Amino acid sequence: MHTLADLRAGKLAGIKRLDLSCGLTEFPDDIFSLSDSLEVLNLSGNLLSELPTDLYRLKHLKILFCSDNLFTRLPEALGRCEQLFFVGFKACRIREVSPRSLPPRLRSLVLTGNCIDSLPEELGQHTHLQKLMLAGNRLQILPASLVACQRLELVRLAANYIRQLPAWLLNMPALAWLAFSGNPLSDIHVEEPIRQIPWHQLTLHHVLGEGASGVIQQAEWRDEDGTVQEVAVKLYKGDLTSDGSPLKEMAACIAAGQHPNLIPVLGQICGHPQHAQGLVMTLIPPRFTTLARPPSLESCTRDVYNGTRLSLHTLTRMATGIASACRHLHARGITHGDLYAHNILWDEDGNSLLGDFGAAAFYPDKRTGEILERIEVRAFGLLLGELLACCDAAEEHIAELSALQARCVQPDLISRPDFAEIERCLQA
């Protein structure tokens, strides 16, 4: 984090990224001294309600974070920023989005956790749009003009007031990741019986990981028979995430049931002294690692790999396991919504586990569910393409996998295979 004092003293001259969180109530004019270099500006966690009308003077600005501020409308100054492609105003108080506030090169628009009840039809004119994050607002409908945004791949609509997913959205050719839990259209789900584990039987140890929806810790579970085992405990936060509600995530995780390629859930926590919700899960062996890192600001909707190389055997085993897990979920009327390498644990033998149900949702009806499965198949196809890019096998040895991958990502949803067919192809 930078300081205003260093900025004013000229110590930050030439930097490309500026992070200021110091109770700002007004935009500091000193930021314009960086106009020849600044590309990323992070003003999150301040008390701002306006941006200067001449923000365009930051002529290289590509990425702007203004989350957790006091804005009530998306600033129109953004619309004049020619290079700006990422706009993040999460958890402000925004009610109004003017068409003049949308920059011409917009690729990612993050407006999670605001008070927006409508979006301008002009949003559909921004055909570079790939990522649209609108969870936790008051939307009942989306502008039909968005059908023109043929590059749109990731849409987050959880925790709004939407009663029906529009047909044009479900048929978007590039759409691969869709989250919509917590809307009236998705309030129905099947209750899955699950063991109740009293809080007093658990002894928490070190933190294994922390995400937007909760904290995972290693723990010791001593049941009523005195049997002791090492487990993982996830305690959910009550806050809204960019994907949706953590408690909806827990419900989907329980309803998913048991599958060899899903992290086993042993029970649900009861009797927590602060009434926190949580799950007890199998402790995953340390040989499992995360397959990739989440998308960067530049990659937008594509995961970032760290030089991973795969044998054909490992790739095929891993892809088969993930396809099988997805087939299992969709058979239960659940769409994962976030099928990405960064949500997959794997080992070098090709064993794999699909996790993170933060964007999962239950089918609103069977017909819509069939379409939702084909949308998720595109996400699988993109994942398979990334794995093939990491594979050391000769091109002639991966020809059939490449053909399957092409079928999964084709623009025509109806022509894509379902997960049962994908699993059969991979097993063959």
QUICORQUI-V51315 format. One record per residue. N is the residue number from 1. RES is the residue in three letters. SS is DSSP state (H for helix, E for strand, L for the rest). D_FIRST is the distance of its C-alpha to the first C-alpha in whole Angstrom. Layout:
BEGIN
n->N res->RES ss->SS d_first->D_FIRST
n->N res->RES ss->SS d_first->D_FIRST
END
This chain:
BEGIN
n->1 res->MET ss->L d_first->0
n->2 res->HIS ss->L d_first->4
n->3 res->THR ss->L d_first->7
n->4 res->LEU ss->H d_first->10
n->5 res->ALA ss->H d_first->12
n->6 res->ASP ss->H d_first->11
n->7 res->LEU ss->H d_first->12
n->8 res->ARG ss->H d_first->15
n->9 res->ALA ss->L d_first->16
n->10 res->GLY ss->L d_first->16
n->11 res->LYS ss->L d_first->14
n->12 res->LEU ss->L d_first->12
n->13 res->ALA ss->L d_first->15
n->14 res->GLY ss->L d_first->16
n->15 res->ILE ss->L d_first->13
n->16 res->LYS ss->L d_first->13
n->17 res->ARG ss->E d_first->10
n->18 res->LEU ss->E d_first->8
n->19 res->ASP ss->E d_first->5
n->20 res->LEU ss->L d_first->6
n->21 res->SER ss->L d_first->7
n->22 res->CYS ss->L d_first->9
n->23 res->GLY ss->L d_first->13
n->24 res->LEU ss->L d_first->14
n->25 res->THR ss->L d_first->18
n->26 res->GLU ss->L d_first->18
n->27 res->PHE ss->L d_first->17
n->28 res->PRO ss->L d_first->16
n->29 res->ASP ss->H d_first->18
n->30 res->ASP ss->H d_first->16
n->31 res->ILE ss->H d_first->15
n->32 res->PHE ss->H d_first->18
n->33 res->SER ss->H d_first->18
n->34 res->LEU ss->H d_first->16
n->35 res->SER ss->L d_first->19
n->36 res->ASP ss->L d_first->21
n->37 res->SER ss->L d_first->18
n->38 res->LEU ss->L d_first->15
n->39 res->GLU ss->L d_first->16
n->40 res->VAL ss->E d_first->13
n->41 res->LEU ss->E d_first->11
n->42 res->ASN ss->E d_first->9
n->43 res->LEU ss->L d_first->10
n->44 res->SER ss->L d_first->11
n->45 res->GLY ss->L d_first->12
n->46 res->ASN ss->L d_first->13
n->47 res->LEU ss->L d_first->17
n->48 res->LEU ss->L d_first->17
n->49 res->SER ss->L d_first->21
n->50 res->GLU ss->L d_first->22
n->51 res->LEU ss->L d_first->20
n->52 res->PRO ss->L d_first->22
n->53 res->THR ss->L d_first->25
n->54 res->ASP ss->L d_first->25
n->55 res->LEU ss->H d_first->21
n->56 res->TYR ss->H d_first->24
n->57 res->ARG ss->H d_first->23
n->58 res->LEU ss->L d_first->20
n->59 res->LYS ss->L d_first->23
n->60 res->HIS ss->L d_first->21
n->61 res->LEU ss->L d_first->18
n->62 res->LYS ss->L d_first->19
n->63 res->ILE ss->E d_first->16
n->64 res->LEU ss->E d_first->15
n->65 res->PHE ss->E d_first->14
n->66 res->CYS ss->L d_first->14
n->67 res->SER ss->L d_first->15
n->68 res->ASP ss->L d_first->16
n->69 res->ASN ss->L d_first->17
n->70 res->LEU ss->L d_first->20
n->71 res->PHE ss->L d_first->22
n->72 res->THR ss->L d_first->26
n->73 res->ARG ss->E d_first->26
n->74 res->LEU ss->L d_first->24
n->75 res->PRO ss->L d_first->24
n->76 res->GLU ss->H d_first->27
n->77 res->ALA ss->H d_first->25
n->78 res->LEU ss->H d_first->23
n->79 res->GLY ss->H d_first->27
n->80 res->ARG ss->H d_first->27
n->81 res->CYS ss->L d_first->24
n->82 res->GLU ss->L d_first->26
n->83 res->GLN ss->L d_first->24
n->84 res->LEU ss->L d_first->22
n->85 res->PHE ss->L d_first->23
n->86 res->PHE ss->E d_first->20
n->87 res->VAL ss->E d_first->20
n->88 res->GLY ss->E d_first->18
n->89 res->PHE ss->L d_first->19
n->90 res->LYS ss->L d_first->19
n->91 res->ALA ss->L d_first->20
n->92 res->CYS ss->L d_first->21
n->93 res->ARG ss->L d_first->24
n->94 res->ILE ss->L d_first->25
n->95 res->ARG ss->L d_first->29
n->96 res->GLU ss->E d_first->30
n->97 res->VAL ss->L d_first->29
n->98 res->SER ss->L d_first->31
n->99 res->PRO ss->H d_first->32
n->100 res->ARG ss->H d_first->31
n->101 res->SER ss->H d_first->27
n->102 res->LEU ss->L d_first->27
n->103 res->PRO ss->L d_first->26
n->104 res->PRO ss->L d_first->29
n->105 res->ARG ss->L d_first->27
n->106 res->LEU ss->L d_first->26
n->107 res->ARG ss->L d_first->26
n->108 res->SER ss->E d_first->23
n->109 res->LEU ss->E d_first->24
n->110 res->VAL ss->E d_first->22
n->111 res->LEU ss->L d_first->23
n->112 res->THR ss->L d_first->23
n->113 res->GLY ss->L d_first->24
n->114 res->ASN ss->L d_first->25
n->115 res->CYS ss->L d_first->29
n->116 res->ILE ss->L d_first->30
n->117 res->ASP ss->L d_first->34
n->118 res->SER ss->L d_first->34
n->119 res->LEU ss->L d_first->33
n->120 res->PRO ss->L d_first->35
n->121 res->GLU ss->H d_first->37
n->122 res->GLU ss->H d_first->36
n->123 res->LEU ss->H d_first->33
n->124 res->GLY ss->H d_first->36
n->125 res->GLN ss->H d_first->36
n->126 res->HIS ss->L d_first->32
n->127 res->THR ss->L d_first->34
n->128 res->HIS ss->L d_first->31
n->129 res->LEU ss->L d_first->29
n->130 res->GLN ss->L d_first->29
n->131 res->LYS ss->E d_first->27
n->132 res->LEU ss->E d_first->27
n->133 res->MET ss->E d_first->25
n->134 res->LEU ss->L d_first->27
n->135 res->ALA ss->L d_first->28
n->136 res->GLY ss->L d_first->28
n->137 res->ASN ss->L d_first->29
n->138 res->ARG ss->L d_first->33
n->139 res->LEU ss->L d_first->34
n->140 res->GLN ss->L d_first->38
n->141 res->ILE ss->L d_first->38
n->142 res->LEU ss->L d_first->37
n->143 res->PRO ss->L d_first->38
n->144 res->ALA ss->H d_first->40
n->145 res->SER ss->H d_first->39
n->146 res->LEU ss->H d_first->37
n->147 res->VAL ss->H d_first->39
n->148 res->ALA ss->H d_first->39
n->149 res->CYS ss->L d_first->36
n->150 res->GLN ss->L d_first->37
n->151 res->ARG ss->L d_first->34
n->152 res->LEU ss->L d_first->33
n->153 res->GLU ss->L d_first->32
n->154 res->LEU ss->E d_first->30
n->155 res->VAL ss->E d_first->30
n->156 res->ARG ss->E d_first->29
n->157 res->LEU ss->L d_first->31
n->158 res->ALA ss->L d_first->31
n->159 res->ALA ss->L d_first->32
n->160 res->ASN ss->L d_first->33
n->161 res->TYR ss->L d_first->37
n->162 res->ILE ss->L d_first->38
n->163 res->ARG ss->L d_first->42
n->164 res->GLN ss->L d_first->43
n->165 res->LEU ss->L d_first->41
n->166 res->PRO ss->L d_first->42
n->167 res->ALA ss->H d_first->44
n->168 res->TRP ss->H d_first->43
n->169 res->LEU ss->H d_first->39
n->170 res->LEU ss->H d_first->41
n->171 res->ASN ss->L d_first->43
n->172 res->MET ss->L d_first->40
n->173 res->PRO ss->L d_first->40
n->174 res->ALA ss->L d_first->37
n->175 res->LEU ss->L d_first->35
n->176 res->ALA ss->L d_first->35
n->177 res->TRP ss->E d_first->32
n->178 res->LEU ss->E d_first->33
n->179 res->ALA ss->E d_first->32
n->180 res->PHE ss->L d_first->34
n->181 res->SER ss->L d_first->35
n->182 res->GLY ss->L d_first->35
n->183 res->ASN ss->L d_first->37
n->184 res->PRO ss->H d_first->41
n->185 res->LEU ss->H d_first->42
n->186 res->SER ss->H d_first->40
n->187 res->ASP ss->L d_first->41
n->188 res->ILE ss->L d_first->44
n->189 res->HIS ss->L d_first->43
n->190 res->VAL ss->L d_first->46
n->191 res->GLU ss->L d_first->45
n->192 res->GLU ss->L d_first->45
n->193 res->PRO ss->L d_first->47
n->194 res->ILE ss->L d_first->44
n->195 res->ARG ss->L d_first->45
n->196 res->GLN ss->E d_first->43
n->197 res->ILE ss->E d_first->42
n->198 res->PRO ss->E d_first->42
n->199 res->TRP ss->H d_first->38
n->200 res->HIS ss->H d_first->40
n->201 res->GLN ss->H d_first->41
n->202 res->LEU ss->E d_first->38
n->203 res->THR ss->E d_first->36
n->204 res->LEU ss->E d_first->32
n->205 res->HIS ss->E d_first->31
n->206 res->HIS ss->E d_first->27
n->207 res->VAL ss->E d_first->25
n->208 res->LEU ss->E d_first->26
n->209 res->GLY ss->E d_first->23
n->210 res->GLU ss->E d_first->21
n->211 res->GLY ss->L d_first->21
n->212 res->ALA ss->L d_first->21
n->213 res->SER ss->L d_first->24
n->214 res->GLY ss->E d_first->25
n->215 res->VAL ss->E d_first->24
n->216 res->ILE ss->E d_first->27
n->217 res->GLN ss->E d_first->28
n->218 res->GLN ss->E d_first->31
n->219 res->ALA ss->E d_first->34
n->220 res->GLU ss->E d_first->38
n->221 res->TRP ss->E d_first->40
n->222 res->ARG ss->E d_first->43
n->223 res->ASP ss->L d_first->46
n->224 res->GLU ss->L d_first->49
n->225 res->ASP ss->L d_first->51
n->226 res->GLY ss->L d_first->49
n->227 res->THR ss->L d_first->48
n->228 res->VAL ss->E d_first->44
n->229 res->GLN ss->E d_first->42
n->230 res->GLU ss->E d_first->38
n->231 res->VAL ss->E d_first->36
n->232 res->ALA ss->E d_first->33
n->233 res->VAL ss->E d_first->32
n->234 res->LYS ss->E d_first->30
n->235 res->LEU ss->E d_first->29
n->236 res->TYR ss->E d_first->28
n->237 res->LYS ss->L d_first->26
n->238 res->GLY ss->L d_first->27
n->239 res->ASP ss->L d_first->25
n->240 res->LEU ss->E d_first->25
n->241 res->THR ss->L d_first->23
n->242 res->SER ss->L d_first->23
n->243 res->ASP ss->L d_first->26
n->244 res->GLY ss->L d_first->28
n->245 res->SER ss->E d_first->29
n->246 res->PRO ss->H d_first->29
n->247 res->LEU ss->H d_first->32
n->248 res->LYS ss->H d_first->34
n->249 res->GLU ss->H d_first->32
n->250 res->MET ss->H d_first->34
n->251 res->ALA ss->H d_first->37
n->252 res->ALA ss->H d_first->37
n->253 res->CYS ss->H d_first->36
n->254 res->ILE ss->H d_first->39
n->255 res->ALA ss->H d_first->41
n->256 res->ALA ss->L d_first->41
n->257 res->GLY ss->L d_first->43
n->258 res->GLN ss->L d_first->44
n->259 res->HIS ss->L d_first->43
n->260 res->PRO ss->L d_first->43
n->261 res->ASN ss->L d_first->40
n->262 res->LEU ss->E d_first->38
n->263 res->ILE ss->L d_first->36
n->264 res->PRO ss->L d_first->39
n->265 res->VAL ss->E d_first->39
n->266 res->LEU ss->E d_first->41
n->267 res->GLY ss->E d_first->41
n->268 res->GLN ss->E d_first->39
n->269 res->ILE ss->E d_first->38
n->270 res->CYS ss->E d_first->40
n->271 res->GLY ss->L d_first->40
n->272 res->HIS ss->L d_first->36
n->273 res->PRO ss->L d_first->36
n->274 res->GLN ss->L d_first->33
n->275 res->HIS ss->L d_first->35
n->276 res->ALA ss->L d_first->32
n->277 res->GLN ss->L d_first->33
n->278 res->GLY ss->E d_first->33
n->279 res->LEU ss->E d_first->35
n->280 res->VAL ss->E d_first->36
n->281 res->MET ss->E d_first->36
n->282 res->THR ss->E d_first->38
n->283 res->LEU ss->L d_first->35
n->284 res->ILE ss->L d_first->35
n->285 res->PRO ss->L d_first->36
n->286 res->PRO ss->L d_first->33
n->287 res->ARG ss->L d_first->35
n->288 res->PHE ss->L d_first->33
n->289 res->THR ss->E d_first->30
n->290 res->THR ss->E d_first->28
n->291 res->LEU ss->L d_first->29
n->292 res->ALA ss->L d_first->26
n->293 res->ARG ss->E d_first->23
n->294 res->PRO ss->L d_first->22
n->295 res->PRO ss->L d_first->22
n->296 res->SER ss->L d_first->19
n->297 res->LEU ss->L d_first->18
n->298 res->GLU ss->L d_first->21
n->299 res->SER ss->L d_first->24
n->300 res->CYS ss->L d_first->23
n->301 res->THR ss->L d_first->26
n->302 res->ARG ss->L d_first->27
n->303 res->ASP ss->L d_first->26
n->304 res->VAL ss->E d_first->24
n->305 res->TYR ss->L d_first->27
n->306 res->ASN ss->L d_first->26
n->307 res->GLY ss->L d_first->29
n->308 res->THR ss->L d_first->31
n->309 res->ARG ss->L d_first->35
n->310 res->LEU ss->E d_first->38
n->311 res->SER ss->L d_first->42
n->312 res->LEU ss->H d_first->44
n->313 res->HIS ss->H d_first->45
n->314 res->THR ss->H d_first->41
n->315 res->LEU ss->H d_first->40
n->316 res->THR ss->H d_first->43
n->317 res->ARG ss->H d_first->43
n->318 res->MET ss->H d_first->40
n->319 res->ALA ss->H d_first->40
n->320 res->THR ss->H d_first->44
n->321 res->GLY ss->H d_first->42
n->322 res->ILE ss->H d_first->39
n->323 res->ALA ss->H d_first->42
n->324 res->SER ss->H d_first->44
n->325 res->ALA ss->H d_first->41
n->326 res->CYS ss->H d_first->41
n->327 res->ARG ss->H d_first->44
n->328 res->HIS ss->H d_first->45
n->329 res->LEU ss->H d_first->42
n->330 res->HIS ss->H d_first->43
n->331 res->ALA ss->H d_first->47
n->332 res->ARG ss->L d_first->45
n->333 res->GLY ss->L d_first->44
n->334 res->ILE ss->E d_first->41
n->335 res->THR ss->E d_first->38
n->336 res->HIS ss->L d_first->35
n->337 res->GLY ss->L d_first->33
n->338 res->ASP ss->L d_first->30
n->339 res->LEU ss->L d_first->32
n->340 res->TYR ss->L d_first->30
n->341 res->ALA ss->H d_first->30
n->342 res->HIS ss->H d_first->26
n->343 res->ASN ss->H d_first->29
n->344 res->ILE ss->E d_first->31
n->345 res->LEU ss->E d_first->32
n->346 res->TRP ss->E d_first->34
n->347 res->ASP ss->L d_first->36
n->348 res->GLU ss->L d_first->38
n->349 res->ASP ss->L d_first->41
n->350 res->GLY ss->L d_first->40
n->351 res->ASN ss->L d_first->40
n->352 res->SER ss->E d_first->37
n->353 res->LEU ss->E d_first->36
n->354 res->LEU ss->E d_first->34
n->355 res->GLY ss->L d_first->32
n->356 res->ASP ss->L d_first->29
n->357 res->PHE ss->L d_first->32
n->358 res->GLY ss->L d_first->29
n->359 res->ALA ss->L d_first->30
n->360 res->ALA ss->L d_first->34
n->361 res->ALA ss->E d_first->37
n->362 res->PHE ss->E d_first->40
n->363 res->TYR ss->L d_first->43
n->364 res->PRO ss->L d_first->44
n->365 res->ASP ss->L d_first->47
n->366 res->LYS ss->H d_first->49
n->367 res->ARG ss->H d_first->49
n->368 res->THR ss->H d_first->45
n->369 res->GLY ss->H d_first->45
n->370 res->GLU ss->H d_first->47
n->371 res->ILE ss->H d_first->44
n->372 res->LEU ss->H d_first->41
n->373 res->GLU ss->H d_first->42
n->374 res->ARG ss->H d_first->43
n->375 res->ILE ss->H d_first->39
n->376 res->GLU ss->H d_first->38
n->377 res->VAL ss->H d_first->40
n->378 res->ARG ss->H d_first->38
n->379 res->ALA ss->H d_first->35
n->380 res->PHE ss->H d_first->37
n->381 res->GLY ss->H d_first->39
n->382 res->LEU ss->H d_first->35
n->383 res->LEU ss->H d_first->34
n->384 res->LEU ss->H d_first->38
n->385 res->GLY ss->H d_first->37
n->386 res->GLU ss->H d_first->34
n->387 res->LEU ss->H d_first->36
n->388 res->LEU ss->H d_first->39
n->389 res->ALA ss->H d_first->36
n->390 res->CYS ss->L d_first->35
n->391 res->CYS ss->E d_first->39
n->392 res->ASP ss->L d_first->41
n->393 res->ALA ss->L d_first->44
n->394 res->ALA ss->L d_first->47
n->395 res->GLU ss->H d_first->47
n->396 res->GLU ss->H d_first->50
n->397 res->HIS ss->H d_first->49
n->398 res->ILE ss->H d_first->46
n->399 res->ALA ss->H d_first->48
n->400 res->GLU ss->H d_first->49
n->401 res->LEU ss->H d_first->46
n->402 res->SER ss->H d_first->45
n->403 res->ALA ss->H d_first->47
n->404 res->LEU ss->H d_first->46
n->405 res->GLN ss->H d_first->42
n->406 res->ALA ss->H d_first->44
n->407 res->ARG ss->H d_first->46
n->408 res->CYS ss->H d_first->43
n->409 res->VAL ss->H d_first->41
n->410 res->GLN ss->L d_first->43
n->411 res->PRO ss->L d_first->43
n->412 res->ASP ss->L d_first->46
n->413 res->LEU ss->H d_first->45
n->414 res->ILE ss->H d_first->49
n->415 res->SER ss->H d_first->49
n->416 res->ARG ss->L d_first->46
n->417 res->PRO ss->L d_first->48
n->418 res->ASP ss->L d_first->47
n->419 res->PHE ss->H d_first->45
n->420 res->ALA ss->H d_first->49
n->421 res->GLU ss->H d_first->50
n->422 res->ILE ss->H d_first->47
n->423 res->GLU ss->H d_first->47
n->424 res->ARG ss->H d_first->51
n->425 res->CYS ss->H d_first->50
n->426 res->LEU ss->H d_first->48
n->427 res->GLN ss->H d_first->50
n->428 res->ALA ss->L d_first->53
END
